[in-house]
């Protein structure tokens, strides 16, 4: 079985890694013979699942229904949110800029810079 990818960010999810899976299939009702589609597994990494759950509701009835399910799953236990924060912390610490005086990108000189951050 191949590893799934996050539908939102396209990051590969390793076997056993924490994630949210949404299973989607269609089935007729009131029609004989009953028709069923094959089930499709849609995966979200912890960061995307938490981001989706905390964000505004999407447009469209099907999107809204899936969003509510993701919110229920993410809100049920803190383990997924903790996994998202751990991964963000790991990613952020790897992306830190090198200290001044070491090899790395030179800072961009700013004229009349009154503060360290300018917006």
MOPAC internal coordinates of N, CA, C and O (Angstrom, degrees):
PM7 1SCF
backbone

  N    0.0000 0     0.00 0     0.00 0    0    0    0
  C    1.4525 1     0.00 0     0.00 0    1    0    0
  C    1.5301 1   108.63 1     0.00 0    2    1    0
  O    1.2310 1   120.57 1   -49.18 1    3    2    1
  N    1.3024 1   116.51 1   130.82 1    3    2    1
  C    1.4617 1   119.91 1  -177.94 1    5    3    2
  C    1.5245 1   110.70 1   -83.08 1    6    5    3
  O    1.2310 1   120.94 1   -24.21 1    7    6    5
  N    1.3262 1   115.82 1   155.79 1    7    6    5
  C    1.4577 1   121.00 1   179.67 1    9    7    6
  C    1.5186 1   110.07 1   -72.69 1   10    9    7
  O    1.2310 1   120.30 1   -42.32 1   11   10    9
  N    1.3311 1   117.03 1   137.68 1   11   10    9
  C    1.4706 1   120.01 1   178.23 1   13   11   10
  C    1.5285 1   110.96 1   -77.44 1   14   13   11
  O    1.2310 1   121.31 1   -12.74 1   15   14   13
  N    1.3139 1   115.11 1   167.26 1   15   14   13
  C    1.4611 1   122.73 1   176.62 1   17   15   14
  C    1.5210 1   108.39 1  -117.70 1   18   17   15
  O    1.2310 1   120.28 1   -32.01 1   19   18   17
  N    1.3216 1   117.06 1   147.99 1   19   18   17
  C    1.4604 1   121.77 1   175.20 1   21   19   18
  C    1.5215 1   107.95 1   -65.72 1   22   21   19
  O    1.2310 1   120.37 1   -50.40 1   23   22   21
  N    1.3142 1   116.91 1   129.60 1   23   22   21
  C    1.4590 1   121.25 1  -178.47 1   25   23   22
  C    1.5197 1   111.80 1   -64.32 1   26   25   23
  O    1.2310 1   120.19 1   148.54 1   27   26   25
  N    1.3132 1   117.24 1   -31.46 1   27   26   25
  C    1.4574 1   121.08 1  -174.38 1   29   27   26
  C    1.5331 1   113.01 1   -85.75 1   30   29   27
  O    1.2310 1   119.89 1   131.18 1   31   30   29
  N    1.3513 1   117.82 1   -48.82 1   31   30   29
  C    1.4681 1   120.25 1  -175.14 1   33   31   30
  C    1.5237 1   112.98 1  -106.83 1   34   33   31
  O    1.2310 1   120.23 1   173.46 1   35   34   33
  N    1.3205 1   117.17 1    -6.54 1   35   34   33
  C    1.4586 1   124.24 1   177.24 1   37   35   34
  C    1.5333 1   113.38 1    66.99 1   38   37   35
  O    1.2310 1   119.93 1  -160.42 1   39   38   37
  N    1.3365 1   117.75 1    19.58 1   39   38   37
  C    1.4553 1   121.61 1   177.02 1   41   39   38
  C    1.5205 1   109.03 1   -77.57 1   42   41   39
  O    1.2310 1   120.20 1   -42.95 1   43   42   41
  N    1.3395 1   117.22 1   137.05 1   43   42   41
  C    1.4609 1   120.59 1   178.38 1   45   43   42
  C    1.5257 1   109.89 1   -70.46 1   46   45   43
  O    1.2310 1   120.87 1   -45.62 1   47   46   45
  N    1.3178 1   115.93 1   134.38 1   47   46   45
  C    1.4537 1   121.84 1   178.67 1   49   47   46
  C    1.5278 1   108.24 1  -101.79 1   50   49   47
  O    1.2310 1   120.81 1   -58.09 1   51   50   49
  N    1.3154 1   116.06 1   121.91 1   51   50   49
  C    1.4589 1   121.37 1  -179.25 1   53   51   50
  C    1.5263 1   110.09 1   -73.09 1   54   53   51
  O    1.2310 1   120.66 1   -24.81 1   55   54   53
  N    1.3117 1   116.34 1   155.19 1   55   54   53
  C    1.4583 1   121.90 1   177.64 1   57   55   54
  C    1.5199 1   109.00 1   -59.36 1   58   57   55
  O    1.2310 1   120.42 1   -50.60 1   59   58   57
  N    1.3194 1   116.81 1   129.40 1   59   58   57
  C    1.4596 1   122.03 1   179.89 1   61   59   58
  C    1.5070 1   114.72 1    85.50 1   62   61   59
  O    1.2310 1   119.79 1   173.44 1   63   62   61
  N    1.3213 1   118.01 1    -6.56 1   63   62   61
  C    1.4631 1   121.12 1   179.35 1   65   63   62
  C    1.5246 1   109.63 1   -71.60 1   66   65   63
  O    1.2310 1   120.59 1   -34.77 1   67   66   65
  N    1.3227 1   116.48 1   145.23 1   67   66   65
  C    1.4581 1   120.71 1   178.41 1   69   67   66
  C    1.5191 1   109.33 1   -65.88 1   70   69   67
  O    1.2310 1   121.01 1   -44.90 1   71   70   69
  N    1.3209 1   115.67 1   135.10 1   71   70   69
  C    1.4640 1   121.62 1   178.69 1   73   71   70
  C    1.5252 1   108.59 1  -164.68 1   74   73   71
  O    1.2310 1   120.72 1    -4.53 1   75   74   73
  N    1.3041 1   116.22 1   175.47 1   75   74   73
  C    1.4601 1   122.32 1   174.27 1   77   75   74
  C    1.5164 1   107.29 1  -116.69 1   78   77   75
  O    1.2310 1   121.11 1   -50.98 1   79   78   77
  N    1.3278 1   115.48 1   129.02 1   79   78   77
  C    1.4590 1   120.62 1   178.09 1   81   79   78
  C    1.5210 1   108.71 1  -114.34 1   82   81   79
  O    1.2310 1   120.80 1   -47.58 1   83   82   81
  N    1.3091 1   116.08 1   132.42 1   83   82   81
  C    1.4588 1   122.60 1   175.37 1   85   83   82
  C    1.5231 1   105.61 1  -111.91 1   86   85   83
  O    1.2310 1   120.74 1   -55.71 1   87   86   85
  N    1.3242 1   116.19 1   124.29 1   87   86   85
  C    1.4580 1   120.99 1   178.60 1   89   87   86
  C    1.5196 1   107.82 1  -100.11 1   90   89   87
  O    1.2310 1   120.95 1   -52.21 1   91   90   89
  N    1.3127 1   115.78 1   127.79 1   91   90   89
  C    1.4559 1   121.18 1  -174.47 1   93   91   90
  C    1.5223 1   109.08 1  -125.04 1   94   93   91
  O    1.2310 1   120.85 1   -51.87 1   95   94   93
  N    1.3320 1   115.99 1   128.13 1   95   94   93
  C    1.4518 1   119.94 1   172.11 1   97   95   94
  C    1.5246 1   108.00 1  -150.04 1   98   97   95
  O    1.2310 1   120.57 1   -18.53 1   99   98   97
  N    1.2990 1   116.51 1   161.47 1   99   98   97
  C    1.4667 1   122.18 1   179.90 1  101   99   98
  C    1.5233 1   108.70 1  -120.30 1  102  101   99
  O    1.2310 1   121.58 1   -30.66 1  103  102  101
  N    1.3493 1   114.58 1   149.34 1  103  102  101
  C    1.4533 1   120.35 1  -179.07 1  105  103  102
  C    1.5212 1   108.28 1  -150.67 1  106  105  103
  O    1.2310 1   120.58 1   -40.76 1  107  106  105
  N    1.3026 1   116.50 1   139.24 1  107  106  105
  C    1.4641 1   119.85 1   177.71 1  109  107  106
  C    1.5239 1   109.48 1   -79.95 1  110  109  107
  O    1.2310 1   120.59 1   -28.25 1  111  110  109
  N    1.3099 1   116.48 1   151.75 1  111  110  109
  C    1.4618 1   122.02 1   173.90 1  113  111  110
  C    1.5097 1   108.17 1  -128.58 1  114  113  111
  O    1.2310 1   120.59 1   -36.47 1  115  114  113
  N    1.3136 1   116.48 1   143.53 1  115  114  113
  C    1.4537 1   121.76 1   179.59 1  117  115  114
  C    1.5138 1   113.61 1    74.19 1  118  117  115
  O    1.2310 1   119.48 1  -168.20 1  119  118  117
  N    1.2954 1   118.59 1    11.80 1  119  118  117
  C    1.4609 1   123.02 1  -179.35 1  121  119  118
  C    1.5279 1   107.67 1  -124.81 1  122  121  119
  O    1.2310 1   120.88 1   -47.80 1  123  122  121
  N    1.3066 1   115.92 1   132.20 1  123  122  121
  C    1.4629 1   120.31 1   176.58 1  125  123  122
  C    1.5055 1   109.53 1  -112.59 1  126  125  123
  O    1.2310 1   116.66 1   -44.89 1  127  126  125
  N    1.2771 1   123.96 1   135.11 1  127  126  125
  C    1.4571 1   124.48 1    -7.83 1  129  127  126
  C    1.5276 1   110.49 1   -73.51 1  130  129  127
  O    1.2310 1   121.16 1   -29.80 1  131  130  129
  N    1.3190 1   115.39 1   150.20 1  131  130  129
  C    1.4644 1   121.50 1   179.99 1  133  131  130
  C    1.5212 1   109.46 1   -66.55 1  134  133  131
  O    1.2310 1   120.79 1   -43.02 1  135  134  133
  N    1.3026 1   116.09 1   136.98 1  135  134  133
  C    1.4633 1   122.37 1   178.34 1  137  135  134
  C    1.5268 1   108.95 1  -108.99 1  138  137  135
  O    1.2310 1   121.07 1   -42.57 1  139  138  137
  N    1.3225 1   115.57 1   137.43 1  139  138  137
  C    1.4609 1   121.13 1   177.81 1  141  139  138
  C    1.5172 1   108.93 1  -130.07 1  142  141  139
  O    1.2310 1   121.27 1   -38.04 1  143  142  141
  N    1.3103 1   115.17 1   141.96 1  143  142  141
  C    1.4636 1   119.66 1   171.83 1  145  143  142
  C    1.5143 1   107.98 1   -87.80 1  146  145  143
  O    1.2310 1   120.66 1   -13.86 1  147  146  145
  N    1.3006 1   116.34 1   166.14 1  147  146  145
  C    1.4611 1   118.68 1   171.89 1  149  147  146
  C    1.5286 1   107.99 1   -74.07 1  150  149  147
  O    1.2310 1   120.83 1   -27.61 1  151  150  149
  N    1.3273 1   116.02 1   152.39 1  151  150  149
  C    1.4610 1   120.95 1   179.87 1  153  151  150
  C    1.5206 1   109.56 1   -78.39 1  154  153  151
  O    1.2310 1   120.72 1   -38.73 1  155  154  153
  N    1.3075 1   116.23 1   141.27 1  155  154  153
  C    1.4537 1   122.26 1   177.13 1  157  155  154
  C    1.5180 1   108.44 1  -118.40 1  158  157  155
  O    1.2310 1   120.84 1   -47.47 1  159  158  157
  N    1.3097 1   116.00 1   132.53 1  159  158  157
  C    1.4636 1   122.08 1   179.47 1  161  159  158
  C    1.5195 1   108.10 1   -99.23 1  162  161  159
  O    1.2310 1   120.84 1   -58.47 1  163  162  161
  N    1.3153 1   116.00 1   121.53 1  163  162  161
  C    1.4585 1   123.03 1   178.65 1  165  163  162
  C    1.5211 1   106.97 1  -112.70 1  166  165  163
  O    1.2310 1   120.15 1   -55.13 1  167  166  165
  N    1.3245 1   117.32 1   124.87 1  167  166  165
  C    1.4649 1   121.33 1  -174.75 1  169  167  166
  C    1.5234 1   111.50 1  -112.28 1  170  169  167
  O    1.2310 1   121.64 1   -29.65 1  171  170  169
  N    1.3307 1   114.46 1   150.35 1  171  170  169
  C    1.4600 1   122.79 1   174.61 1  173  171  170
  C    1.5180 1   108.12 1  -132.77 1  174  173  171
  O    1.2310 1   120.29 1   -45.84 1  175  174  173
  N    1.3443 1   117.05 1   134.16 1  175  174  173
  C    1.4598 1   121.25 1   175.00 1  177  175  174
  C    1.5355 1   107.91 1   -68.84 1  178  177  175
  O    1.2310 1   119.53 1   -16.38 1  179  178  177
  N    1.3336 1   118.50 1   163.62 1  179  178  177
  C    1.4670 1   120.02 1  -178.47 1  181  179  178
  C    1.5285 1   113.66 1   -55.85 1  182  181  179
  O    1.2310 1   120.18 1   137.53 1  183  182  181
  N    1.3409 1   117.27 1   -42.47 1  183  182  181
  C    1.4641 1   119.68 1  -178.50 1  185  183  182
  C    1.5256 1   111.15 1   -62.29 1  186  185  183
  O    1.2310 1   120.17 1   134.66 1  187  186  185
  N    1.3185 1   117.27 1   -45.34 1  187  186  185
  C    1.4648 1   120.60 1  -178.50 1  189  187  186
  C    1.5235 1   111.14 1   -69.44 1  190  189  187
  O    1.2310 1   119.96 1   141.82 1  191  190  189
  N    1.3355 1   117.69 1   -38.18 1  191  190  189
  C    1.4583 1   120.84 1   179.18 1  193  191  190
  C    1.5237 1   110.71 1   -62.82 1  194  193  191
  O    1.2310 1   120.46 1   133.78 1  195  194  193
  N    1.3342 1   116.72 1   -46.22 1  195  194  193
  C    1.4638 1   120.35 1   179.15 1  197  195  194
  C    1.5223 1   110.40 1   -66.31 1  198  197  195
  O    1.2310 1   120.14 1   138.25 1  199  198  197
  N    1.3173 1   117.34 1   -41.75 1  199  198  197
  C    1.4609 1   121.16 1   178.48 1  201  199  198
  C    1.5219 1   111.35 1   -61.32 1  202  201  199
  O    1.2310 1   120.66 1   135.70 1  203  202  201
  N    1.3204 1   116.35 1   -44.30 1  203  202  201
  C    1.4692 1   119.95 1   177.77 1  205  203  202
  C    1.5198 1   111.23 1   -63.19 1  206  205  203
  O    1.2310 1   120.61 1   135.65 1  207  206  205
  N    1.3325 1   116.45 1   -44.35 1  207  206  205
  C    1.4595 1   120.76 1  -177.84 1  209  207  206
  C    1.5226 1   112.39 1   -64.68 1  210  209  207
  O    1.2310 1   120.20 1   146.09 1  211  210  209
  N    1.3214 1   117.22 1   -33.91 1  211  210  209
  C    1.4581 1   120.99 1  -177.28 1  213  211  210
  C    1.5231 1   112.82 1   -88.10 1  214  213  211
  O    1.2310 1   120.41 1   167.63 1  215  214  213
  N    1.3125 1   116.83 1   -12.37 1  215  214  213
  C    1.4538 1   120.54 1  -177.21 1  217  215  214
  C    1.5138 1   112.48 1   -84.97 1  218  217  215
  O    1.2310 1   121.01 1    -1.36 1  219  218  217
  N    1.3118 1   115.68 1   178.64 1  219  218  217
  C    1.4700 1   120.02 1   179.47 1  221  219  218
  C    1.5295 1   111.12 1   -69.86 1  222  221  219
  O    1.2310 1   121.13 1   -22.91 1  223  222  221
  N    1.3172 1   115.43 1   157.09 1  223  222  221
  C    1.4636 1   121.13 1   179.35 1  225  223  222
  C    1.5281 1   109.90 1   -65.24 1  226  225  223
  O    1.2310 1   120.42 1   -43.09 1  227  226  225
  N    1.3201 1   116.80 1   136.91 1  227  226  225
  C    1.4693 1   119.77 1   178.62 1  229  227  226
  C    1.5236 1   110.75 1   -77.80 1  230  229  227
  O    1.2310 1   121.06 1   -13.93 1  231  230  229
  N    1.3107 1   115.58 1   166.07 1  231  230  229
  C    1.4598 1   120.59 1   177.67 1  233  231  230
  C    1.5198 1   109.66 1   -83.88 1  234  233  231
  O    1.2310 1   120.59 1   -28.12 1  235  234  233
  N    1.3036 1   116.47 1   151.88 1  235  234  233
  C    1.4586 1   122.22 1   177.49 1  237  235  234
  C    1.5178 1   111.21 1    98.37 1  238  237  235
  O    1.2310 1   120.53 1   -41.94 1  239  238  237
  N    1.3104 1   116.59 1   138.06 1  239  238  237
  C    1.4621 1   121.73 1  -175.69 1  241  239  238
  C    1.5243 1   112.51 1   -62.70 1  242  241  239
  O    1.2310 1   119.81 1   136.34 1  243  242  241
  N    1.3221 1   117.96 1   -43.66 1  243  242  241
  C    1.4663 1   120.73 1  -179.01 1  245  243  242
  C    1.5250 1   110.80 1   -67.95 1  246  245  243
  O    1.2310 1   120.19 1   137.48 1  247  246  245
  N    1.3219 1   117.25 1   -42.52 1  247  246  245
  C    1.4662 1   121.03 1   177.19 1  249  247  246
  C    1.5256 1   110.84 1   -62.07 1  250  249  247
  O    1.2310 1   120.57 1   139.44 1  251  250  249
  N    1.3318 1   116.52 1   -40.56 1  251  250  249
  C    1.4558 1   121.37 1  -179.42 1  253  251  250
  C    1.5329 1   110.60 1   -65.56 1  254  253  251
  O    1.2310 1   120.28 1   138.08 1  255  254  253
  N    1.3294 1   117.08 1   -41.92 1  255  254  253
  C    1.4642 1   120.94 1   179.37 1  257  255  254
  C    1.5298 1   110.52 1   -63.54 1  258  257  255
  O    1.2310 1   119.98 1   135.79 1  259  258  257
  N    1.3290 1   117.64 1   -44.21 1  259  258  257
  C    1.4670 1   121.12 1   178.38 1  261  259  258
  C    1.5223 1   110.32 1   -64.68 1  262  261  259
  O    1.2310 1   120.02 1   139.94 1  263  262  261
  N    1.3231 1   117.58 1   -40.06 1  263  262  261
  C    1.4671 1   122.17 1   179.45 1  265  263  262
  C    1.5215 1   110.63 1   -61.61 1  266  265  263
  O    1.2310 1   120.26 1   138.40 1  267  266  265
  N    1.3307 1   117.11 1   -41.60 1  267  266  265
  C    1.4629 1   120.12 1   178.56 1  269  267  266
  C    1.5273 1   111.06 1   -63.88 1  270  269  267
  O    1.2310 1   120.11 1   139.91 1  271  270  269
  N    1.3300 1   117.40 1   -40.09 1  271  270  269
  C    1.4666 1   120.40 1   177.92 1  273  271  270
  C    1.5184 1   110.99 1   -64.27 1  274  273  271
  O    1.2310 1   119.95 1   137.03 1  275  274  273
  N    1.3240 1   117.70 1   -42.97 1  275  274  273
  C    1.4662 1   121.20 1   178.90 1  277  275  274
  C    1.5208 1   110.24 1   -63.21 1  278  277  275
  O    1.2310 1   120.21 1   138.20 1  279  278  277
  N    1.3169 1   117.19 1   -41.80 1  279  278  277
  C    1.4728 1   120.78 1   177.25 1  281  279  278
  C    1.5185 1   111.13 1   -60.25 1  282  281  279
  O    1.2310 1   120.37 1   137.53 1  283  282  281
  N    1.3428 1   116.91 1   -42.47 1  283  282  281
  C    1.4647 1   120.46 1   179.20 1  285  283  282
  C    1.5257 1   111.21 1   -62.04 1  286  285  283
  O    1.2310 1   120.37 1   136.64 1  287  286  285
  N    1.3285 1   116.90 1   -43.36 1  287  286  285
  C    1.4689 1   121.28 1  -178.48 1  289  287  286
  C    1.5259 1   110.70 1   -68.35 1  290  289  287
  O    1.2310 1   120.12 1   133.74 1  291  290  289
  N    1.3215 1   117.38 1   -46.26 1  291  290  289
  C    1.4664 1   121.21 1  -178.07 1  293  291  290
  C    1.5282 1   110.43 1   -65.85 1  294  293  291
  O    1.2310 1   120.36 1   141.94 1  295  294  293
  N    1.3271 1   116.92 1   -38.06 1  295  294  293
  C    1.4564 1   120.52 1  -178.09 1  297  295  294
  C    1.5210 1   114.56 1   -78.52 1  298  297  295
  O    1.2310 1   119.82 1   166.10 1  299  298  297
  N    1.3238 1   117.96 1   -13.90 1  299  298  297
  C    1.4585 1   121.03 1  -175.75 1  301  299  298
  C    1.5250 1   113.29 1   -70.95 1  302  301  299
  O    1.2310 1   120.00 1   141.87 1  303  302  301
  N    1.3223 1   117.61 1   -38.13 1  303  302  301
  C    1.4603 1   121.45 1  -179.38 1  305  303  302
  C    1.5219 1   109.36 1  -141.87 1  306  305  303
  O    1.2310 1   120.56 1   -34.17 1  307  306  305
  N    1.3198 1   116.54 1   145.83 1  307  306  305
  C    1.4686 1   119.47 1  -177.94 1  309  307  306
  C    1.5304 1   114.25 1   -77.89 1  310  309  307
  O    1.2310 1   119.03 1   175.11 1  311  310  309
  N    1.3305 1   119.46 1    -4.89 1  311  310  309
  C    1.4691 1   120.01 1  -174.13 1  313  311  310
  C    1.5182 1   112.90 1   -63.39 1  314  313  311
  O    1.2310 1   119.77 1   142.72 1  315  314  313
  N    1.3168 1   118.05 1   -37.28 1  315  314  313
  C    1.4615 1   120.11 1   179.75 1  317  315  314
  C    1.5277 1   110.65 1   -69.23 1  318  317  315
  O    1.2310 1   120.39 1   138.57 1  319  318  317
  N    1.3228 1   116.86 1   -41.43 1  319  318  317
  C    1.4633 1   120.77 1   177.86 1  321  319  318
  C    1.5276 1   110.11 1   -64.22 1  322  321  319
  O    1.2310 1   120.36 1   139.70 1  323  322  321
  N    1.3305 1   116.93 1   -40.30 1  323  322  321
  C    1.4660 1   120.41 1   177.61 1  325  323  322
  C    1.5281 1   110.76 1   -62.98 1  326  325  323
  O    1.2310 1   120.39 1   139.75 1  327  326  325
  N    1.3380 1   116.87 1   -40.25 1  327  326  325
  C    1.4676 1   120.42 1   178.23 1  329  327  326
  C    1.5201 1   110.70 1   -63.75 1  330  329  327
  O    1.2310 1   120.41 1   141.03 1  331  330  329
  N    1.3298 1   116.82 1   -38.97 1  331  330  329
  C    1.4634 1   120.54 1   178.73 1  333  331  330
  C    1.5227 1   110.57 1   -63.98 1  334  333  331
  O    1.2310 1   119.96 1   135.83 1  335  334  333
  N    1.3379 1   117.68 1   -44.17 1  335  334  333
  C    1.4559 1   121.15 1   179.72 1  337  335  334
  C    1.5218 1   111.54 1   -66.30 1  338  337  335
  O    1.2310 1   120.24 1   140.26 1  339  338  337
  N    1.3439 1   117.15 1   -39.74 1  339  338  337
  C    1.4665 1   120.21 1   178.28 1  341  339  338
  C    1.5201 1   110.98 1   -61.59 1  342  341  339
  O    1.2310 1   120.58 1   136.01 1  343  342  341
  N    1.3266 1   116.49 1   -43.99 1  343  342  341
  C    1.4533 1   120.63 1  -179.54 1  345  343  342
  C    1.5228 1   110.72 1   -67.06 1  346  345  343
  O    1.2310 1   120.23 1   139.32 1  347  346  345
  N    1.3276 1   117.17 1   -40.68 1  347  346  345
  C    1.4714 1   119.96 1   177.58 1  349  347  346
  C    1.5205 1   110.66 1   -63.87 1  350  349  347
  O    1.2310 1   120.07 1   139.69 1  351  350  349
  N    1.3275 1   117.47 1   -40.31 1  351  350  349
  C    1.4659 1   121.41 1   179.44 1  353  351  350
  C    1.5291 1   110.58 1   -64.22 1  354  353  351
  O    1.2310 1   120.64 1   136.82 1  355  354  353
  N    1.3394 1   116.39 1   -43.18 1  355  354  353
  C    1.4632 1   121.15 1   179.07 1  357  355  354
  C    1.5182 1   110.45 1   -63.83 1  358  357  355
  O    1.2310 1   120.66 1   134.53 1  359  358  357
  N    1.3228 1   116.33 1   -45.47 1  359  358  357
  C    1.4685 1   121.45 1  -179.59 1  361  359  358
  C    1.5206 1   110.73 1   -64.08 1  362  361  359
  O    1.2310 1   120.23 1   138.07 1  363  362  361
  N    1.3327 1   117.17 1   -41.93 1  363  362  361
  C    1.4641 1   120.92 1  -178.66 1  365  363  362
  C    1.5210 1   111.11 1   -66.99 1  366  365  363
  O    1.2310 1   119.75 1   139.88 1  367  366  365
  N    1.3324 1   118.08 1   -40.12 1  367  366  365
  C    1.4605 1   119.50 1  -178.66 1  369  367  366
  C    1.5246 1   111.24 1   -69.53 1  370  369  367
  O    1.2310 1   119.86 1   150.81 1  371  370  369
  N    1.3329 1   117.88 1   -29.19 1  371  370  369
  C    1.4600 1   120.88 1   176.62 1  373  371  370
  C    1.5261 1   111.49 1   -73.63 1  374  373  371
  O    1.2310 1   120.39 1   154.72 1  375  374  373
  N    1.3228 1   116.86 1   -25.28 1  375  374  373
  C    1.4543 1   121.17 1  -175.42 1  377  375  374
  C    1.5300 1   112.50 1   -94.60 1  378  377  375
  O    1.2310 1   119.76 1  -174.14 1  379  378  377
  N    1.3293 1   118.06 1     5.86 1  379  378  377
  C    1.4593 1   120.06 1  -179.60 1  381  379  378
  C    1.5277 1   110.47 1   -62.35 1  382  381  379
  O    1.2310 1   121.09 1   -34.76 1  383  382  381
  N    1.3008 1   115.51 1   145.24 1  383  382  381
  C    1.4529 1   120.84 1   177.16 1  385  383  382
  C    1.5209 1   109.73 1   -72.65 1  386  385  383
  O    1.2310 1   119.77 1   -30.73 1  387  386  385
  N    1.3116 1   118.05 1   149.27 1  387  386  385
  C    1.4645 1   120.07 1   177.69 1  389  387  386
  C    1.5288 1   110.51 1   -65.98 1  390  389  387
  O    1.2310 1   121.19 1   -25.10 1  391  390  389
  N    1.3257 1   115.32 1   154.90 1  391  390  389
  C    1.4618 1   120.62 1  -179.82 1  393  391  390
  C    1.5248 1   110.29 1   -65.68 1  394  393  391
  O    1.2310 1   120.56 1   -22.06 1  395  394  393
  N    1.3182 1   116.53 1   157.94 1  395  394  393
  C    1.4554 1   122.09 1   178.83 1  397  395  394
  C    1.5234 1   109.67 1   -60.15 1  398  397  395
  O    1.2310 1   120.56 1   -43.83 1  399  398  397
  N    1.3214 1   116.53 1   136.17 1  399  398  397
  C    1.4495 1   121.33 1   178.60 1  401  399  398
  C    1.5169 1   113.15 1    92.04 1  402  401  399
  O    1.2310 1   119.82 1   177.67 1  403  402  401
  N    1.3195 1   117.95 1    -2.33 1  403  402  401
  C    1.4640 1   120.51 1   177.52 1  405  403  402
  C    1.5154 1   108.51 1  -105.44 1  406  405  403
  O    1.2310 1   121.34 1   -10.12 1  407  406  405
  N    1.3115 1   115.05 1   169.88 1  407  406  405
  C    1.4561 1   118.56 1   176.78 1  409  407  406
  C    1.5219 1   109.02 1   -63.55 1  410  409  407
  O    1.2310 1   120.95 1   -42.79 1  411  410  409
  N    1.2679 1   115.78 1   137.21 1  411  410  409
  C    1.4543 1   120.96 1   179.62 1  413  411  410
  C    1.5084 1   108.88 1   157.43 1  414  413  411
  O    1.2310 1   120.66 1    -0.04 1  415  414  413
  N    1.3077 1   116.35 1   179.96 1  415  414  413
  C    1.4534 1   119.10 1  -178.61 1  417  415  414
  C    1.5252 1   111.31 1   -64.75 1  418  417  415
  O    1.2310 1   121.17 1   -42.68 1  419  418  417
  N    1.3078 1   115.38 1   137.32 1  419  418  417
  C    1.4582 1   120.61 1   178.11 1  421  419  418
  C    1.5206 1   109.58 1   -73.77 1  422  421  419
  O    1.2310 1   120.01 1   -37.23 1  423  422  421
  N    1.3355 1   117.59 1   142.77 1  423  422  421
  C    1.4596 1   119.04 1   178.61 1  425  423  422
  C    1.5271 1   110.90 1   -64.65 1  426  425  423
  O    1.2310 1   121.02 1   -30.30 1  427  426  425
  N    1.3030 1   115.66 1   149.70 1  427  426  425
  C    1.4648 1   121.37 1   179.85 1  429  427  426
  C    1.5172 1   108.08 1   -83.65 1  430  429  427
  O    1.2310 1   119.74 1   -59.13 1  431  430  429
  N    1.3468 1   118.10 1   120.87 1  431  430  429
  C    1.4684 1   119.26 1   179.38 1  433  431  430
  C    1.5241 1   110.19 1   -68.82 1  434  433  431
  O    1.2310 1   121.34 1   -41.21 1  435  434  433
  N    1.3240 1   115.04 1   138.79 1  435  434  433
  C    1.4664 1   120.32 1   179.51 1  437  435  434
  C    1.5226 1   108.43 1  -121.07 1  438  437  435
  O    1.2310 1   121.26 1   -48.72 1  439  438  437
  N    1.2989 1   115.20 1   131.28 1  439  438  437
  C    1.4574 1   120.27 1   177.55 1  441  439  438
  C    1.5174 1   109.00 1   -81.46 1  442  441  439
  O    1.2310 1   120.63 1   -40.66 1  443  442  441
  N    1.3340 1   116.41 1   139.34 1  443  442  441
  C    1.4645 1   122.49 1   177.56 1  445  443  442
  C    1.5177 1   111.96 1    53.62 1  446  445  443
  O    1.2310 1   120.78 1  -135.83 1  447  446  445
  N    1.2712 1   116.11 1    44.17 1  447  446  445
  C    1.4644 1   120.49 1  -179.39 1  449  447  446
  C    1.5220 1   108.02 1   -81.37 1  450  449  447
  O    1.2310 1   120.65 1   -69.31 1  451  450  449
  N    1.3228 1   116.36 1   110.69 1  451  450  449
  C    1.4615 1   121.56 1  -179.40 1  453  451  450
  C    1.5089 1   112.82 1   -85.49 1  454  453  451
  O    1.2310 1   120.05 1   158.59 1  455  454  453
  N    1.3154 1   117.51 1   -21.41 1  455  454  453
  C    1.4630 1   120.43 1   179.46 1  457  455  454
  C    1.5235 1   108.59 1  -145.51 1  458  457  455
  O    1.2310 1   121.70 1   -12.56 1  459  458  457
  N    1.3180 1   114.35 1   167.44 1  459  458  457
  C    1.4690 1   118.99 1  -177.88 1  461  459  458
  C    1.5278 1   110.61 1   -66.13 1  462  461  459
  O    1.2310 1   119.97 1   136.47 1  463  462  461
  N    1.3275 1   117.66 1   -43.53 1  463  462  461
  C    1.4691 1   121.41 1   178.87 1  465  463  462
  C    1.5155 1   110.13 1  -106.80 1  466  465  463
  O    1.2310 1   121.13 1   -47.63 1  467  466  465
  N    1.2936 1   115.44 1   132.37 1  467  466  465
  C    1.4593 1   120.14 1   176.86 1  469  467  466
  C    1.5186 1   108.60 1  -121.01 1  470  469  467
  O    1.2310 1   120.64 1   -47.50 1  471  470  469
  N    1.3068 1   116.39 1   132.50 1  471  470  469
  C    1.4622 1   121.48 1   179.70 1  473  471  470
  C    1.4959 1   110.86 1  -112.37 1  474  473  471
  O    1.2310 1   120.10 1   180.00 1  475  474  473

